[in-house]
């Protein structure tokens, strides 16, 4: 099974808790980091289940032939994996943003949050497009304004 091969992605924490004179601060920071850990695990699982087209087929004809043999539901598995991956990584970004802005984390965390935003901040737009399918289906952005497909998209 694919899941058995994911052990090299295991996260290890140097301790069971964050030491601080402020036990509420320590608990809240630890709680957020555990949520990040869980979302990371979801992203890894989703990624492992995703089959890129190059794995699915060597050429377009083969892809079409294989897809015609799959059920309507089987054809949605990659879409589900991709959405779960994007949602998980976007959720990590949101948690890290709130951690850095509102919870005064250890100073080593702040540059990591900024780096994450640089590397994965664009996922917010992808996630918004996927989650707001009702608006996108009518060619609208989140403010119910018409999307011009020739301009840059701001979700």
N, C-alpha and C positions, 0 to 999 in steps of 0.2 A: 504494500500500500504506500502511496505517496507520502502520507503523514509520517511514516516511520523514518523517512530520510531527512526530516527537518530538525533533528536534534542538534545539528551544528549551528542552528540559529538561536539556541537557548540563551536567555539573558541571565546574567548572574549579578547579584547585588552584593556589595562588600559587607553588608550587615542586614539585620532584620528591622532596624529602625533608624531614624535620623535623630542624632543627639542634639539637644538644644535645651536651654533653660525655659523656652516657651513651648510647652508640650502641645498646645493647639496648633502653633505654626508647624512644628515637626510632623504632627499627624496629618495636617492638610497637605503639606508638601509630599509626604510619603503616599498619601491616598492618590494624588494626581499622578505621581510617577508609576504607581501600580496600574492606574487606568491607561497610561501611555504604554506600559508593558503589554497589557491585554490587547490593546488596539494593534500594537506591533505584531503580536502573535496572529491576530486575525488577518493582517496584511500578508504575512508570510504564507499562511494557509491559502488565502485567496490566490496569491501569486503562483503557488505550487499547483493549483488546480487549473490555471489558465493555460490553454494550448495555443501558442501563436500560430499564425497561418503557415509559417515555414515548417512547423512540426506537423500540422494537420495535413498538408499537401505540398508536393514538390512543385506543382504548377496549378494554374487557375482551373484548367479542365478537370484535374483530379479533385480539386476542392469542390467544384460544382457537382461532380459525380458522387463524392462522399456525402455532401450535404443533402442531396436528393434521397439518400438512403436513411437519413436521420429523421427522427420524429420532430414535430413542431417544438416540443419541449427540450429535446436534446440540443437543438440549435441555440437555445437560450443559456446554456451552461457557461459558455465563455463570457457572455454579457454579464451574468450574475457574478462571476469571478472578478471581472474587471471592475464592476461597480463596488463590490465589497473591498477590493484593494484600494480604490480611490477614496471611498468613504472612510476607511480606517486611517489612511495617511492624512487625510484632511482633518479627521478628528484629533489625531496626535498634534497637528499644527494648532488647532484651536485650544487644546489643553495647554500646550507650551506657551502660547500667547497669553492666556489668562494667568498662568503660573508666573511668567516674567513681569506682567503688568500689575498684578494685584496681590501677589503672595510673597514678595520679597525673597526669592529663592537665593541659595548660595551663589556667590558671584561667578563661580565657574559655569553655572547653568545659563546665564544670560547670553554669552557668545554662541552657545549651542542652539539656543532658541532662535537667534538671529540667523545662524547658518541654515537651520531647518526652514525658516521662512524664505530664504533665498533659493534653496534647492527645491522646495515643494510648495511654495505659496501659490503657484499657478493652479494647483489642484482645486482650489476653491471654485474657480470658474467652471472647471469640468464637473465637479460635484453639483454645483448649482444648476447646470444645464441638465444633468441627469435627474436630479431630485424635482426640478420644476418642469417636468415634461409637459404638463398641461399648458404652461405658458409658451414653451418652445414649440409645441405642436401648432400653435397659432401664430408663430413668428414674433413673439413678444419677449421682452426682457423682464426682469423682476419688478419693474415699475409699470408693467403693462404697456410699454412703448414698443412700437414696431422695431424689429431688429433689421438693420441694413446689412446684408451679408457681405457687402464690399468694404465695410469699416471694421475697425478693431472691436472685438466683443468685450464688454464690461458687464459681467453678471451682477 
